Amino acid sequence: VLAELIEKFVSHLSESRTDCYFSTGSYKAMDADVKKENLSSLQQLGVEMTVRYGKYLNLLEEDAENGLCFVLMNCEEFLKQQQRTVVSSLCCLQGHYAGYDWFASSIFLIMSGDREKTLMFLQQFSCLLVSAFLWLPRLHLSMHLPVNTVEYGIHPVYFCSAHHVEMLLKAELPLVCSAFHMSGFAPSQICLQWITQCFWNYMDWSEICHYIAICIFLGPDYQIYMCISVFRHLQQDILKHTEA
């Protein structure tokens, strides 16, 4: 039901010129015969984890690995069309997105391992503003960002979402904010980790689905409210650890 709902919602928005924030261009999917060996070792590890998790949730079939590799390779090629060349000594700006694509993997699971539906959804989703915040590889070396922003190598999620979480934390949860300040560790670092991983390894699958759906339906600012609500939920534990 969730797959159908977000599919129809995104399809409807992507057909509206006023809702399309980014241009998508045209892209034709590569040959379906994409093997795991075509991916980096980090991506291969991510694929294994995703497929294992998907089978545990009874969402994926035996041949899901090839389908996920197909999606990841095509996403990389599709997004490459909208990237600029940057001369930089920063490792994170040397070609491919440095991390694993947890958002695309999450959508693959939501779509029950249907690679064509997943790829179609991601292509339509990529023209919406919320894609910049939920799908981190979306803005890697992106031509949609100013050159100097790209050269800094800092993702907009960090200086937009994570920054606003810190601002709200001061007002909403001053004790938690003080606890982080005393530890010398920034809450924005934790938030960036949560967001990058789509809350994998932190929330249950149903909650991950709710997070993705809420941000798609209600807007990217709900990413910030979600982080604040998690900090509120963890407040007693955070304070207890601070005292200890």
WOHUZI-V681987 format. One line per field, one symbol per residue. ss: DSSP state (H for helix, E for strand, C for the rest). burial: b if it has 9 or more other ideal C-beta (glycine too) atoms within 8 Angstrom, else e. Layout:
ss=???
burial=???
This chain:
ss=CHHHHHHHHHHHHHCCCCCECCCCCCCCCCCCCCCHHHCCHHHHHHHHHHHHHHHHCCCCCCCHHHHHHHHHHHHHHHHHCCECCCCCCCHHHCCCCCCCCHHHHHHHHHCCCCHHHHHHHHHHHCCECCHHHHCHHHHCCECCCCHHHHHHCCCHHHHHHHHHHHHHHHHHCHHHHHHHHHHCCCHHHHHHHHHHCCCCCCCCHHHHHHHHHHHHHHCCHHHHHHHHHHHHHCHHHHHHHHHC
burial=eebebbbebbbebbeeeeebebebeebeebeeebebeebeeebbbbbbebbebbbebeebeeebbbbbbbbbbbbbbbbeebbeebeeeeeebeeeeebebbbbbbbbbbbebebebbbebbbbbbbbebbbbbbbbbbbebeebeeebbbeeeebbbebbbbbbbebbeeebeebbebbeeeeeebbbbbbebbbbbbbeeeebebbbebbbbbbeeebebbbebbbebbbebbeebbeebee
